[in-house]
């Protein structure tokens, strides 16, 4: 958890999505299914700072984060 929080804290959203191909996400039917154009990768850019803060707060408190993918 701490490693993820530290890494996210040193990264920009542009770095996170660097090399991600929207067409590959569409072909793999990755949720949410919004990957119709290269600009679709920008949809989560506004929430990335809050996500980073959430990971850092959990790590600071010694908590884990459980992510459920179905």
PyMOL Python script that loads the backbone (N, CA, C, O; Angstrom):
from pymol import cmd

cmd.read_pdbstr("""\
ATOM      1  N   UNK A   1       0.817  -1.183   0.000  1.00  0.00           N
ATOM      2  CA  UNK A   1       0.000   0.000   0.000  1.00  0.00           C
ATOM      3  C   UNK A   1       0.862   1.249   0.000  1.00  0.00           C
ATOM      4  O   UNK A   1       0.630   2.187  -0.763  1.00  0.00           O
ATOM      5  N   UNK A   2       1.851   1.241   0.862  1.00  0.00           N
ATOM      6  CA  UNK A   2       2.716   2.423   0.951  1.00  0.00           C
ATOM      7  C   UNK A   2       3.445   2.677  -0.375  1.00  0.00           C
ATOM      8  O   UNK A   2       3.594   3.823  -0.798  1.00  0.00           O
ATOM      9  N   UNK A   3       3.889   1.614  -1.014  1.00  0.00           N
ATOM     10  CA  UNK A   3       4.596   1.752  -2.289  1.00  0.00           C
ATOM     11  C   UNK A   3       3.678   2.368  -3.344  1.00  0.00           C
ATOM     12  O   UNK A   3       4.088   3.268  -4.078  1.00  0.00           O
ATOM     13  N   UNK A   4       2.448   1.889  -3.418  1.00  0.00           N
ATOM     14  CA  UNK A   4       1.486   2.449  -4.382  1.00  0.00           C
ATOM     15  C   UNK A   4       1.232   3.917  -4.098  1.00  0.00           C
ATOM     16  O   UNK A   4       1.204   4.731  -5.021  1.00  0.00           O
ATOM     17  N   UNK A   5       1.045   4.266  -2.836  1.00  0.00           N
ATOM     18  CA  UNK A   5       0.796   5.657  -2.462  1.00  0.00           C
ATOM     19  C   UNK A   5       1.982   6.545  -2.811  1.00  0.00           C
ATOM     20  O   UNK A   5       1.809   7.646  -3.333  1.00  0.00           O
ATOM     21  N   UNK A   6       3.182   6.064  -2.521  1.00  0.00           N
ATOM     22  CA  UNK A   6       4.382   6.849  -2.839  1.00  0.00           C
ATOM     23  C   UNK A   6       4.533   7.050  -4.337  1.00  0.00           C
ATOM     24  O   UNK A   6       4.841   8.151  -4.794  1.00  0.00           O
ATOM     25  N   UNK A   7       4.318   5.993  -5.097  1.00  0.00           N
ATOM     26  CA  UNK A   7       4.477   6.090  -6.553  1.00  0.00           C
ATOM     27  C   UNK A   7       3.429   7.016  -7.162  1.00  0.00           C
ATOM     28  O   UNK A   7       3.747   7.847  -8.013  1.00  0.00           O
ATOM     29  N   UNK A   8       2.174   6.869  -6.724  1.00  0.00           N
ATOM     30  CA  UNK A   8       1.124   7.756  -7.233  1.00  0.00           C
ATOM     31  C   UNK A   8       1.413   9.207  -6.888  1.00  0.00           C
ATOM     32  O   UNK A   8       1.110  10.105  -7.674  1.00  0.00           O
ATOM     33  N   UNK A   9       1.994   9.443  -5.724  1.00  0.00           N
ATOM     34  CA  UNK A   9       2.312  10.801  -5.293  1.00  0.00           C
ATOM     35  C   UNK A   9       3.394  11.463  -6.124  1.00  0.00           C
ATOM     36  O   UNK A   9       3.494  12.690  -6.150  1.00  0.00           O
ATOM     37  N   UNK A  10       4.205  10.667  -6.803  1.00  0.00           N
ATOM     38  CA  UNK A  10       5.285  11.219  -7.637  1.00  0.00           C
ATOM     39  C   UNK A  10       4.934  11.229  -9.116  1.00  0.00           C
ATOM     40  O   UNK A  10       5.772  11.570  -9.951  1.00  0.00           O
ATOM     41  N   UNK A  11       3.710  10.861  -9.445  1.00  0.00           N
ATOM     42  CA  UNK A  11       3.332  10.698 -10.843  1.00  0.00           C
ATOM     43  C   UNK A  11       2.239  11.678 -11.226  1.00  0.00           C
ATOM     44  O   UNK A  11       1.414  12.066 -10.399  1.00  0.00           O
ATOM     45  N   UNK A  12       2.245  12.066 -12.470  1.00  0.00           N
ATOM     46  CA  UNK A  12       1.159  12.883 -13.006  1.00  0.00           C
ATOM     47  C   UNK A  12       0.160  11.962 -13.704  1.00  0.00           C
ATOM     48  O   UNK A  12       0.464  10.803 -13.986  1.00  0.00           O
ATOM     49  N   UNK A  13      -1.011  12.479 -13.973  1.00  0.00           N
ATOM     50  CA  UNK A  13      -1.994  11.675 -14.704  1.00  0.00           C
ATOM     51  C   UNK A  13      -1.488  11.368 -16.112  1.00  0.00           C
ATOM     52  O   UNK A  13      -1.721  10.279 -16.637  1.00  0.00           O
ATOM     53  N   UNK A  14      -0.803  12.318 -16.710  1.00  0.00           N
ATOM     54  CA  UNK A  14      -0.243  12.095 -18.053  1.00  0.00           C
ATOM     55  C   UNK A  14       0.739  10.929 -18.038  1.00  0.00           C
ATOM     56  O   UNK A  14       0.773  10.138 -18.981  1.00  0.00           O
ATOM     57  N   UNK A  15       1.537  10.813 -16.981  1.00  0.00           N
ATOM     58  CA  UNK A  15       2.469   9.691 -16.869  1.00  0.00           C
ATOM     59  C   UNK A  15       1.717   8.374 -16.686  1.00  0.00           C
ATOM     60  O   UNK A  15       2.118   7.342 -17.225  1.00  0.00           O
ATOM     61  N   UNK A  16       0.627   8.416 -15.927  1.00  0.00           N
ATOM     62  CA  UNK A  16      -0.163   7.213 -15.686  1.00  0.00           C
ATOM     63  C   UNK A  16      -0.727   6.640 -16.979  1.00  0.00           C
ATOM     64  O   UNK A  16      -0.708   5.426 -17.184  1.00  0.00           O
ATOM     65  N   UNK A  17      -1.228   7.510 -17.851  1.00  0.00           N
ATOM     66  CA  UNK A  17      -1.865   7.025 -19.080  1.00  0.00           C
ATOM     67  C   UNK A  17      -0.902   6.937 -20.265  1.00  0.00           C
ATOM     68  O   UNK A  17      -1.296   6.517 -21.353  1.00  0.00           O
ATOM     69  N   UNK A  18       0.348   7.327 -20.062  1.00  0.00           N
ATOM     70  CA  UNK A  18       1.342   7.271 -21.145  1.00  0.00           C
ATOM     71  C   UNK A  18       1.459   5.833 -21.654  1.00  0.00           C
ATOM     72  O   UNK A  18       1.685   4.907 -20.874  1.00  0.00           O
ATOM     73  N   UNK A  19       1.309   5.659 -22.927  1.00  0.00           N
ATOM     74  CA  UNK A  19       1.441   4.342 -23.537  1.00  0.00           C
ATOM     75  C   UNK A  19       0.166   3.517 -23.539  1.00  0.00           C
ATOM     76  O   UNK A  19       0.136   2.414 -24.085  1.00  0.00           O
ATOM     77  N   UNK A  20      -0.887   4.047 -22.932  1.00  0.00           N
ATOM     78  CA  UNK A  20      -2.162   3.334 -22.931  1.00  0.00           C
ATOM     79  C   UNK A  20      -2.862   3.614 -24.263  1.00  0.00           C
ATOM     80  O   UNK A  20      -2.979   4.767 -24.676  1.00  0.00           O
ATOM     81  N   UNK A  21      -3.317   2.574 -24.920  1.00  0.00           N
ATOM     82  CA  UNK A  21      -3.978   2.698 -26.220  1.00  0.00           C
ATOM     83  C   UNK A  21      -5.485   2.533 -26.030  1.00  0.00           C
ATOM     84  O   UNK A  21      -5.952   1.469 -25.623  1.00  0.00           O
ATOM     85  N   UNK A  22      -6.231   3.576 -26.322  1.00  0.00           N
ATOM     86  CA  UNK A  22      -7.683   3.534 -26.131  1.00  0.00           C
ATOM     87  C   UNK A  22      -8.319   2.419 -26.947  1.00  0.00           C
ATOM     88  O   UNK A  22      -9.300   1.821 -26.506  1.00  0.00           O
ATOM     89  N   UNK A  23      -7.784   2.127 -28.117  1.00  0.00           N
ATOM     90  CA  UNK A  23      -8.346   1.072 -28.963  1.00  0.00           C
ATOM     91  C   UNK A  23      -8.180  -0.308 -28.311  1.00  0.00           C
ATOM     92  O   UNK A  23      -9.057  -1.163 -28.436  1.00  0.00           O
ATOM     93  N   UNK A  24      -7.068  -0.521 -27.624  1.00  0.00           N
ATOM     94  CA  UNK A  24      -6.861  -1.791 -26.915  1.00  0.00           C
ATOM     95  C   UNK A  24      -7.860  -1.928 -25.766  1.00  0.00           C
ATOM     96  O   UNK A  24      -8.374  -3.018 -25.515  1.00  0.00           O
ATOM     97  N   UNK A  25      -8.134  -0.825 -25.068  1.00  0.00           N
ATOM     98  CA  UNK A  25      -9.127  -0.858 -23.996  1.00  0.00           C
ATOM     99  C   UNK A  25     -10.505  -1.181 -24.555  1.00  0.00           C
ATOM    100  O   UNK A  25     -11.249  -1.959 -23.958  1.00  0.00           O
ATOM    101  N   UNK A  26     -10.852  -0.589 -25.700  1.00  0.00           N
ATOM    102  CA  UNK A  26     -12.142  -0.855 -26.333  1.00  0.00           C
ATOM    103  C   UNK A  26     -12.235  -2.313 -26.774  1.00  0.00           C
ATOM    104  O   UNK A  26     -13.252  -2.968 -26.546  1.00  0.00           O
ATOM    105  N   UNK A  27     -11.187  -2.815 -27.398  1.00  0.00           N
ATOM    106  CA  UNK A  27     -11.193  -4.202 -27.877  1.00  0.00           C
ATOM    107  C   UNK A  27     -11.311  -5.199 -26.726  1.00  0.00           C
ATOM    108  O   UNK A  27     -11.926  -6.254 -26.880  1.00  0.00           O
ATOM    109  N   UNK A  28     -10.727  -4.870 -25.581  1.00  0.00           N
ATOM    110  CA  UNK A  28     -10.784  -5.748 -24.411  1.00  0.00           C
ATOM    111  C   UNK A  28     -12.061  -5.544 -23.600  1.00  0.00           C
ATOM    112  O   UNK A  28     -12.276  -6.214 -22.591  1.00  0.00           O
ATOM    113  N   UNK A  29     -12.909  -4.615 -24.046  1.00  0.00           N
ATOM    114  CA  UNK A  29     -14.167  -4.303 -23.379  1.00  0.00           C
ATOM    115  C   UNK A  29     -13.964  -3.926 -21.911  1.00  0.00           C
ATOM    116  O   UNK A  29     -14.683  -4.387 -21.024  1.00  0.00           O
ATOM    117  N   UNK A  30     -12.955  -3.069 -21.684  1.00  0.00           N
ATOM    118  CA  UNK A  30     -12.640  -2.599 -20.340  1.00  0.00           C
ATOM    119  C   UNK A  30     -13.715  -1.618 -19.880  1.00  0.00           C
ATOM    120  O   UNK A  30     -14.088  -0.699 -20.610  1.00  0.00           O
ATOM    121  N   UNK A  31     -14.204  -1.825 -18.668  1.00  0.00           N
ATOM    122  CA  UNK A  31     -15.205  -0.939 -18.077  1.00  0.00           C
ATOM    123  C   UNK A  31     -14.554   0.346 -17.600  1.00  0.00           C
ATOM    124  O   UNK A  31     -13.451   0.275 -17.058  1.00  0.00           O
ATOM    125  N   UNK A  32     -15.154   1.509 -17.763  1.00  0.00           N
ATOM    126  CA  UNK A  32     -16.386   1.736 -18.502  1.00  0.00           C
ATOM    127  C   UNK A  32     -16.104   1.716 -20.000  1.00  0.00           C
ATOM    128  O   UNK A  32     -15.006   2.070 -20.428  1.00  0.00           O
ATOM    129  N   UNK A  33     -17.037   1.324 -20.759  1.00  0.00           N
ATOM    130  CA  UNK A  33     -16.834   1.183 -22.203  1.00  0.00           C
ATOM    131  C   UNK A  33     -17.038   2.518 -22.900  1.00  0.00           C
ATOM    132  O   UNK A  33     -18.059   2.765 -23.542  1.00  0.00           O
ATOM    133  N   UNK A  34     -16.023   3.375 -22.747  1.00  0.00           N
ATOM    134  CA  UNK A  34     -16.069   4.749 -23.290  1.00  0.00           C
ATOM    135  C   UNK A  34     -14.879   5.042 -24.204  1.00  0.00           C
ATOM    136  O   UNK A  34     -14.633   6.200 -24.541  1.00  0.00           O
ATOM    137  N   UNK A  35     -14.149   4.023 -24.602  1.00  0.00           N
ATOM    138  CA  UNK A  35     -12.843   4.197 -25.235  1.00  0.00           C
ATOM    139  C   UNK A  35     -12.928   4.394 -26.738  1.00  0.00           C
ATOM    140  O   UNK A  35     -12.210   3.733 -27.488  1.00  0.00           O
ATOM    141  N   UNK A  36     -13.797   5.294 -27.193  1.00  0.00           N
ATOM    142  CA  UNK A  36     -13.997   5.492 -28.619  1.00  0.00           C
ATOM    143  C   UNK A  36     -13.001   6.446 -29.274  1.00  0.00           C
ATOM    144  O   UNK A  36     -12.939   6.517 -30.501  1.00  0.00           O
ATOM    145  N   UNK A  37     -12.227   7.173 -28.485  1.00  0.00           N
ATOM    146  CA  UNK A  37     -11.252   8.097 -29.063  1.00  0.00           C
ATOM    147  C   UNK A  37     -10.074   8.265 -28.105  1.00  0.00           C
ATOM    148  O   UNK A  37     -10.184   7.948 -26.920  1.00  0.00           O
ATOM    149  N   UNK A  38      -8.947   8.764 -28.618  1.00  0.00           N
ATOM    150  CA  UNK A  38      -7.789   8.983 -27.739  1.00  0.00           C
ATOM    151  C   UNK A  38      -8.104   9.914 -26.569  1.00  0.00           C
ATOM    152  O   UNK A  38      -7.539   9.752 -25.488  1.00  0.00           O
ATOM    153  N   UNK A  39      -8.989  10.877 -26.766  1.00  0.00           N
ATOM    154  CA  UNK A  39      -9.320  11.815 -25.687  1.00  0.00           C
ATOM    155  C   UNK A  39     -10.121  11.151 -24.572  1.00  0.00           C
ATOM    156  O   UNK A  39     -10.256  11.724 -23.491  1.00  0.00           O
ATOM    157  N   UNK A  40     -10.649   9.966 -24.811  1.00  0.00           N
ATOM    158  CA  UNK A  40     -11.418   9.280 -23.776  1.00  0.00           C
ATOM    159  C   UNK A  40     -10.550   8.902 -22.583  1.00  0.00           C
ATOM    160  O   UNK A  40     -11.071   8.654 -21.495  1.00  0.00           O
ATOM    161  N   UNK A  41      -9.238   8.855 -22.772  1.00  0.00           N
ATOM    162  CA  UNK A  41      -8.330   8.546 -21.670  1.00  0.00           C
ATOM    163  C   UNK A  41      -8.263   9.672 -20.645  1.00  0.00           C
ATOM    164  O   UNK A  41      -7.780   9.473 -19.530  1.00  0.00           O
ATOM    165  N   UNK A  42      -8.740  10.841 -21.016  1.00  0.00           N
ATOM    166  CA  UNK A  42      -8.685  12.001 -20.121  1.00  0.00           C
ATOM    167  C   UNK A  42      -9.801  12.018 -19.080  1.00  0.00           C
ATOM    168  O   UNK A  42      -9.779  12.856 -18.178  1.00  0.00           O
ATOM    169  N   UNK A  43     -10.775  11.117 -19.180  1.00  0.00           N
ATOM    170  CA  UNK A  43     -11.973  11.191 -18.337  1.00  0.00           C
ATOM    171  C   UNK A  43     -11.677  11.162 -16.842  1.00  0.00           C
ATOM    172  O   UNK A  43     -12.425  11.761 -16.069  1.00  0.00           O
ATOM    173  N   UNK A  44     -10.635  10.501 -16.415  1.00  0.00           N
ATOM    174  CA  UNK A  44     -10.358  10.392 -14.978  1.00  0.00           C
ATOM    175  C   UNK A  44      -9.294  11.377 -14.498  1.00  0.00           C
ATOM    176  O   UNK A  44      -8.926  11.363 -13.323  1.00  0.00           O
ATOM    177  N   UNK A  45      -8.811  12.206 -15.367  1.00  0.00           N
ATOM    178  CA  UNK A  45      -7.764  13.151 -14.991  1.00  0.00           C
ATOM    179  C   UNK A  45      -8.153  14.078 -13.854  1.00  0.00           C
ATOM    180  O   UNK A  45      -7.312  14.428 -13.026  1.00  0.00           O
ATOM    181  N   UNK A  46      -9.403  14.476 -13.802  1.00  0.00           N
ATOM    182  CA  UNK A  46      -9.863  15.393 -12.749  1.00  0.00           C
ATOM    183  C   UNK A  46      -9.913  14.735 -11.372  1.00  0.00           C
ATOM    184  O   UNK A  46      -9.796  15.421 -10.357  1.00  0.00           O
ATOM    185  N   UNK A  47     -10.086  13.420 -11.325  1.00  0.00           N
ATOM    186  CA  UNK A  47     -10.188  12.731 -10.028  1.00  0.00           C
ATOM    187  C   UNK A  47      -8.862  12.120  -9.575  1.00  0.00           C
ATOM    188  O   UNK A  47      -8.765  11.599  -8.464  1.00  0.00           O
ATOM    189  N   UNK A  48      -7.858  12.184 -10.422  1.00  0.00           N
ATOM    190  CA  UNK A  48      -6.561  11.596 -10.068  1.00  0.00           C
ATOM    191  C   UNK A  48      -5.959  12.208  -8.798  1.00  0.00           C
ATOM    192  O   UNK A  48      -5.444  11.460  -7.967  1.00  0.00           O
ATOM    193  N   UNK A  49      -5.998  13.533  -8.610  1.00  0.00           N
ATOM    194  CA  UNK A  49      -5.452  14.091  -7.358  1.00  0.00           C
ATOM    195  C   UNK A  49      -6.163  13.546  -6.114  1.00  0.00           C
ATOM    196  O   UNK A  49      -5.515  13.249  -5.111  1.00  0.00           O
ATOM    197  N   UNK A  50      -7.484  13.416  -6.176  1.00  0.00           N
ATOM    198  CA  UNK A  50      -8.232  12.887  -5.031  1.00  0.00           C
ATOM    199  C   UNK A  50      -7.890  11.416  -4.798  1.00  0.00           C
ATOM    200  O   UNK A  50      -7.782  10.979  -3.652  1.00  0.00           O
ATOM    201  N   UNK A  51      -7.724  10.670  -5.853  1.00  0.00           N
ATOM    202  CA  UNK A  51      -7.338   9.260  -5.726  1.00  0.00           C
ATOM    203  C   UNK A  51      -5.969   9.142  -5.073  1.00  0.00           C
ATOM    204  O   UNK A  51      -5.757   8.297  -4.204  1.00  0.00           O
ATOM    205  N   UNK A  52      -5.050   9.986  -5.493  1.00  0.00           N
ATOM    206  CA  UNK A  52      -3.708  10.001  -4.918  1.00  0.00           C
ATOM    207  C   UNK A  52      -3.768  10.323  -3.426  1.00  0.00           C
ATOM    208  O   UNK A  52      -3.107   9.667  -2.620  1.00  0.00           O
ATOM    209  N   UNK A  53      -4.554  11.325  -3.062  1.00  0.00           N
ATOM    210  CA  UNK A  53      -4.717  11.688  -1.650  1.00  0.00           C
ATOM    211  C   UNK A  53      -5.332  10.542  -0.850  1.00  0.00           C
ATOM    212  O   UNK A  53      -4.935  10.301   0.290  1.00  0.00           O
ATOM    213  N   UNK A  54      -6.288   9.841  -1.432  1.00  0.00           N
ATOM    214  CA  UNK A  54      -6.932   8.712  -0.772  1.00  0.00           C
ATOM    215  C   UNK A  54      -5.917   7.610  -0.478  1.00  0.00           C
ATOM    216  O   UNK A  54      -5.880   7.080   0.632  1.00  0.00           O
ATOM    217  N   UNK A  55      -5.098   7.266  -1.464  1.00  0.00           N
ATOM    218  CA  UNK A  55      -4.057   6.253  -1.266  1.00  0.00           C
ATOM    219  C   UNK A  55      -3.056   6.697  -0.205  1.00  0.00           C
ATOM    220  O   UNK A  55      -2.643   5.894   0.632  1.00  0.00           O
ATOM    221  N   UNK A  56      -2.665   7.963  -0.236  1.00  0.00           N
ATOM    222  CA  UNK A  56      -1.697   8.461   0.742  1.00  0.00           C
ATOM    223  C   UNK A  56      -2.275   8.460   2.152  1.00  0.00           C
ATOM    224  O   UNK A  56      -1.570   8.128   3.106  1.00  0.00           O
ATOM    225  N   UNK A  57      -3.541   8.824   2.298  1.00  0.00           N
ATOM    226  CA  UNK A  57      -4.172   8.815   3.619  1.00  0.00           C
ATOM    227  C   UNK A  57      -4.289   7.398   4.160  1.00  0.00           C
ATOM    228  O   UNK A  57      -4.039   7.160   5.342  1.00  0.00           O
ATOM    229  N   UNK A  58      -4.661   6.470   3.311  1.00  0.00           N
ATOM    230  CA  UNK A  58      -4.767   5.075   3.744  1.00  0.00           C
ATOM    231  C   UNK A  58      -3.402   4.537   4.155  1.00  0.00           C
ATOM    232  O   UNK A  58      -3.287   3.856   5.174  1.00  0.00           O
ATOM    233  N   UNK A  59      -2.384   4.831   3.384  1.00  0.00           N
ATOM    234  CA  UNK A  59      -1.034   4.360   3.708  1.00  0.00           C
ATOM    235  C   UNK A  59      -0.546   4.973   5.013  1.00  0.00           C
ATOM    236  O   UNK A  59       0.059   4.285   5.836  1.00  0.00           O
ATOM    237  N   UNK A  60      -0.803   6.256   5.207  1.00  0.00           N
ATOM    238  CA  UNK A  60      -0.368   6.932   6.434  1.00  0.00           C
ATOM    239  C   UNK A  60      -1.042   6.346   7.673  1.00  0.00           C
ATOM    240  O   UNK A  60      -0.446   6.310   8.750  1.00  0.00           O
ATOM    241  N   UNK A  61      -2.276   5.891   7.520  1.00  0.00           N
ATOM    242  CA  UNK A  61      -3.025   5.326   8.635  1.00  0.00           C
ATOM    243  C   UNK A  61      -2.758   3.829   8.806  1.00  0.00           C
ATOM    244  O   UNK A  61      -3.269   3.201   9.733  1.00  0.00           O
ATOM    245  N   UNK A  62      -1.951   3.265   7.899  1.00  0.00           N
ATOM    246  CA  UNK A  62      -1.660   1.836   7.968  1.00  0.00           C
ATOM    247  C   UNK A  62      -2.807   0.970   7.470  1.00  0.00           C
ATOM    248  O   UNK A  62      -2.896  -0.209   7.813  1.00  0.00           O
ATOM    249  N   UNK A  63      -3.682   1.551   6.663  1.00  0.00           N
ATOM    250  CA  UNK A  63      -4.832   0.823   6.130  1.00  0.00           C
ATOM    251  C   UNK A  63      -4.515   0.252   4.750  1.00  0.00           C
ATOM    252  O   UNK A  63      -3.589   0.692   4.069  1.00  0.00           O
ATOM    253  N   UNK A  64      -5.293  -0.716   4.370  1.00  0.00           N
ATOM    254  CA  UNK A  64      -5.200  -1.298   3.036  1.00  0.00           C
ATOM    255  C   UNK A  64      -6.365  -0.783   2.185  1.00  0.00           C
ATOM    256  O   UNK A  64      -7.342  -0.254   2.717  1.00  0.00           O
ATOM    257  N   UNK A  65      -6.259  -0.937   0.893  1.00  0.00           N
ATOM    258  CA  UNK A  65      -7.350  -0.628  -0.012  1.00  0.00           C
ATOM    259  C   UNK A  65      -7.675  -1.913  -0.768  1.00  0.00           C
ATOM    260  O   UNK A  65      -6.797  -2.549  -1.353  1.00  0.00           O
ATOM    261  N   UNK A  66      -8.932  -2.273  -0.743  1.00  0.00           N
ATOM    262  CA  UNK A  66      -9.381  -3.453  -1.466  1.00  0.00           C
ATOM    263  C   UNK A  66     -10.087  -2.996  -2.730  1.00  0.00           C
ATOM    264  O   UNK A  66     -10.997  -2.169  -2.683  1.00  0.00           O
ATOM    265  N   UNK A  67      -9.658  -3.541  -3.855  1.00  0.00           N
ATOM    266  CA  UNK A  67     -10.278  -3.207  -5.132  1.00  0.00           C
ATOM    267  C   UNK A  67     -10.914  -4.477  -5.672  1.00  0.00           C
ATOM    268  O   UNK A  67     -10.249  -5.500  -5.838  1.00  0.00           O
ATOM    269  N   UNK A  68     -12.181  -4.400  -5.937  1.00  0.00           N
ATOM    270  CA  UNK A  68     -12.933  -5.562  -6.408  1.00  0.00           C
ATOM    271  C   UNK A  68     -13.196  -5.404  -7.893  1.00  0.00           C
ATOM    272  O   UNK A  68     -13.858  -4.448  -8.298  1.00  0.00           O
ATOM    273  N   UNK A  69     -12.706  -6.298  -8.699  1.00  0.00           N
ATOM    274  CA  UNK A  69     -12.953  -6.289 -10.136  1.00  0.00           C
ATOM    275  C   UNK A  69     -13.762  -7.534 -10.480  1.00  0.00           C
ATOM    276  O   UNK A  69     -13.363  -8.653 -10.159  1.00  0.00           O
ATOM    277  N   UNK A  70     -14.871  -7.337 -11.117  1.00  0.00           N
ATOM    278  CA  UNK A  70     -15.747  -8.456 -11.424  1.00  0.00           C
ATOM    279  C   UNK A  70     -15.872  -8.644 -12.912  1.00  0.00           C
ATOM    280  O   UNK A  70     -16.576  -9.548 -13.362  1.00  0.00           O
TER     281      UNK A  70
END
""", "prot")
cmd.dss("prot")
cmd.show_as("cartoon", "prot")
cmd.util.cbc("prot")
cmd.orient("prot")
